[in-house]
Amino acid sequence: MKRYHLFIAGAVAVVAVPAHAQDRGDSRKVVRIDPYIEANQVVAVELSPGSDTVTYTQVATGVDVSVQGRNNGGSASIRYERNFGYDSSVADTATLSGLARGYASVVPNAVQVEGGALASRTRITDNGSASSGTSSLQGGPNESRIYSAYAGPTVHTSAGDAEINANYRIGYTRVEAPDAVVTAPGAAPVDVFDDSVVQSAGVHVGLRPGTALPVGVGVGGGFYQEDIGNLDQRVRDLNVRADVTVPLGPNLAAVGGVGYEDVEVSARDAVRDAAGVPLVGADGRLVTDKSSPRRLAYDTSGIIWDVGVVWRPSSRTAAEAHIGRRYDSTTYYGSFAWAPDSRSSVNLAVYDAVQGFGGTLNNALRNLPTEFAAIRNPVTGQIDGCVASTQGGNCLNGAFGSVRSAVFRSRGVAASYNATNGRLSSGIGVGYDRRTFIAAPGTALAAANGVVDQSYWLATYVSGQFGPRDSWSLNGRAQRFLSGFAGSGDATVLGASAAYRRYLLDGLSANAALNLDSLDSDVAGQDLTTAAALLGLRYDF
């Protein structure tokens, strides 16, 4: 397969090199650009509850990009796809999907700008949840498209022995949901998240242990605000805190902090008719009454604290665990990262935050590695939720979960393992997410207050080569949604795919793929199982 590898020395020379060349870790930059076009024929069969068979032609163009250097780095996978049906049962569709994450140093070791973006097609289940994949059957009443992006600078400097760190991030998320997602015949539609703008900022000044004092000390503050389009919901979090680091050994330290935090969640009511029933717009979402007063859904302020341990025995291992008081209750959070060698990694994260769907997805993007290969469904072409990388956490599955518009407190855990061994690359991610919704009394969302949605997810992939002219891949995913909303029911989403590629000529390959998707719901009439097969050609420039 032809690929373009560019090595850029400083800002002067550009030299083409062979595909097997590697970055030597000096001041040069490695830029890898892999554009391609595809033409495929797809046959999709509804196995249950019906037996429809549809055929469509899929034409796609895309590019995979990787930039890795000393002062900047990033990866992106972008794909534009058109599907042409042969009869009225399959509508012609156009889809843009992609995933990107990267950073660039404006001033080396001082000012850095980072960002990330996601475009994905998904299917909203009957309980208001979205999985990271979608059925091979094109279109459908509950198909949705999710877009999310964020960017911002980070500043690191010093004043004497004191280190100063500051950052700012702004993000935007939008869910282009169908006009109405209905859980059951005659039931009210799910109020699906529309869009939100997220802003966060933080500053911290600190002294390392052994500089001015035998212990490390610091003080800092943070700001978070998410403005959600549905009913003008707003999350605002302001906090200040002081912290201390006490060395317990060469690789172990006890840490603790105490401060003050003020968290508010508020919203307006919906427009109501003469009978007091909230009005739903043509887009299936509640219509906001801009003239109604802002009502508090959650308001807590006071002392916050936490204590924990930090363990860093080597450059390949880091772990921390914390317990404390926040959001007027006990909080737990922590992380573990271990790279046994340069070819594998293990990552674990435990989290606790009050935010909306947009804030959750922005955070998941920020936690992705900057060097990755996107894992796509070989039939639908969609991002499968995880990326192949031996850097950091690598899955977005836990961020999807419920796409209801109400703000929530999200607590959960995510773990992943990734490895490469010669031509074989594999990985697995698992997680649990629990969302307790927060809504203002007296508003149209009041019934959501205190309701809990839970999701369990698993994603796995393995890929390799039989020889120099072919490649293969296997992907699997599973999600279990447990909804506390009346009439929503629980749902299980399963998916598996297999793909084989044979290189015919330089850059030209023949492709074959199979895909199986299943939605098993407690709500009658919502079950769906589909299978699809793909045959086609791809040309890599």
Rosetta blueprint (number, residue, H / E / L):
1 M L
2 K L
3 R L
4 Y E
5 H E
6 L E
7 F E
8 I E
9 A E
10 G L
11 A L
12 V L
13 A E
14 V E
15 V E
16 A E
17 V L
18 P L
19 A L
20 H L
21 A L
22 Q L
23 D L
24 R L
25 G L
26 D L
27 S L
28 R L
29 K E
30 V E
31 V E
32 R E
33 I E
34 D E
35 P E
36 Y E
37 I E
38 E E
39 A E
40 N E
41 Q E
42 V E
43 V E
44 A E
45 V E
46 E E
47 L E
48 S E
49 P L
50 G L
51 S L
52 D L
53 T E
54 V E
55 T E
56 Y E
57 T E
58 Q E
59 V E
60 A E
61 T E
62 G E
63 V E
64 D E
65 V E
66 S E
67 V E
68 Q E
69 G L
70 R L
71 N L
72 N E
73 G E
74 G E
75 S E
76 A E
77 S E
78 I E
79 R E
80 Y E
81 E E
82 R E
83 N E
84 F E
85 G E
86 Y L
87 D L
88 S L
89 S L
90 V L
91 A L
92 D L
93 T E
94 A E
95 T E
96 L E
97 S E
98 G E
99 L E
100 A E
101 R E
102 G E
103 Y E
104 A E
105 S E
106 V E
107 V E
108 P L
109 N L
110 A L
111 V E
112 Q E
113 V E
114 E E
115 G E
116 G E
117 A E
118 L E
119 A E
120 S E
121 R E
122 T E
123 R E
124 I E
125 T L
126 D L
127 N L
128 G L
129 S E
130 A E
131 S L
132 S L
133 G L
134 T L
135 S L
136 S L
137 L L
138 Q L
139 G L
140 G L
141 P L
142 N L
143 E E
144 S E
145 R E
146 I E
147 Y E
148 S E
149 A E
150 Y E
151 A E
152 G E
153 P E
154 T E
155 V E
156 H E
157 T E
158 S E
159 A E
160 G L
161 D L
162 A E
163 E E
164 I E
165 N E
166 A E
167 N E
168 Y E
169 R E
170 I E
171 G E
172 Y E
173 T E
174 R E
175 V E
176 E E
177 A L
178 P L
179 D L
180 A L
181 V E
182 V E
183 T L
184 A L
185 P L
186 G L
187 A L
188 A L
189 P E
190 V E
191 D L
192 V E
193 F L
194 D L
195 D E
196 S E
197 V E
198 V E
199 Q E
200 S E
201 A E
202 G E
203 V E
204 H E
205 V E
206 G E
207 L E
208 R L
209 P L
210 G L
211 T L
212 A L
213 L L
214 P L
215 V L
216 G E
217 V E
218 G E
219 V E
220 G E
221 G E
222 G E
223 F E
224 Y E
225 Q E
226 E E
227 D E
228 I E
229 G L
230 N H
231 L H
232 D H
233 Q E
234 R E
235 V E
236 R E
237 D E
238 L E
239 N E
240 V E
241 R E
242 A E
243 D E
244 V E
245 T E
246 V E
247 P E
248 L L
249 G L
250 P L
251 N L
252 L E
253 A E
254 A E
255 V E
256 G E
257 G E
258 V E
259 G E
260 Y E
261 E E
262 D E
263 V E
264 E E
265 V E
266 S E
267 A E
268 R L
269 D L
270 A E
271 V L
272 R E
273 D L
274 A L
275 A L
276 G L
277 V L
278 P E
279 L L
280 V E
281 G L
282 A L
283 D L
284 G L
285 R L
286 L E
287 V L
288 T E
289 D L
290 K L
291 S L
292 S L
293 P L
294 R L
295 R E
296 L E
297 A E
298 Y E
299 D E
300 T E
301 S E
302 G E
303 I E
304 I E
305 W E
306 D E
307 V E
308 G E
309 V E
310 V E
311 W E
312 R E
313 P E
314 S E
315 S L
316 R L
317 T E
318 A E
319 A E
320 E E
321 A E
322 H E
323 I E
324 G E
325 R E
326 R E
327 Y L
328 D L
329 S E
330 T E
331 T E
332 Y E
333 Y E
334 G E
335 S E
336 F E
337 A E
338 W E
339 A E
340 P E
341 D E
342 S L
343 R L
344 S E
345 S E
346 V E
347 N E
348 L E
349 A E
350 V E
351 Y E
352 D E
353 A E
354 V E
355 Q E
356 G L
357 F H
358 G H
359 G H
360 T H
361 L H
362 N H
363 N H
364 A H
365 L H
366 R H
367 N L
368 L L
369 P L
370 T L
371 E L
372 F L
373 A E
374 A E
375 I E
376 R E
377 N L
378 P L
379 V L
380 T L
381 G L
382 Q L
383 I E
384 D E
385 G E
386 C E
387 V E
388 A E
389 S L
390 T L
391 Q L
392 G L
393 G L
394 N L
395 C E
396 L L
397 N H
398 G H
399 A H
400 F H
401 G L
402 S E
403 V L
404 R E
405 S L
406 A L
407 V E
408 F E
409 R E
410 S E
411 R E
412 G E
413 V E
414 A E
415 A E
416 S E
417 Y E
418 N E
419 A E
420 T E
421 N E
422 G L
423 R L
424 L E
425 S E
426 S E
427 G E
428 I E
429 G E
430 V E
431 G E
432 Y E
433 D E
434 R E
435 R E
436 T E
437 F E
438 I E
439 A L
440 A L
441 P L
442 G L
443 T L
444 A L
445 L L
446 A H
447 A H
448 A H
449 N L
450 G L
451 V L
452 V E
453 D E
454 Q E
455 S E
456 Y E
457 W E
458 L E
459 A E
460 T E
461 Y E
462 V E
463 S E
464 G E
465 Q L
466 F L
467 G L
468 P L
469 R L
470 D E
471 S E
472 W E
473 S E
474 L E
475 N E
476 G E
477 R E
478 A E
479 Q E
480 R E
481 F E
482 L E
483 S E
484 G L
485 F L
486 A L
487 G L
488 S L
489 G L
490 D L
491 A E
492 T E
493 V E
494 L E
495 G E
496 A E
497 S E
498 A E
499 A E
500 Y E
501 R E
502 R E
503 Y E
504 L E
505 L E
506 D L
507 G L
508 L E
509 S E
510 A E
511 N E
512 A E
513 A E
514 L E
515 N E
516 L E
517 D E
518 S E
519 L E
520 D E
521 S E
522 D L
523 V L
524 A L
525 G L
526 Q L
527 D L
528 L E
529 T E
530 T E
531 A E
532 A E
533 A E
534 L E
535 L E
536 G E
537 L E
538 R E
539 Y E
540 D E
541 F L
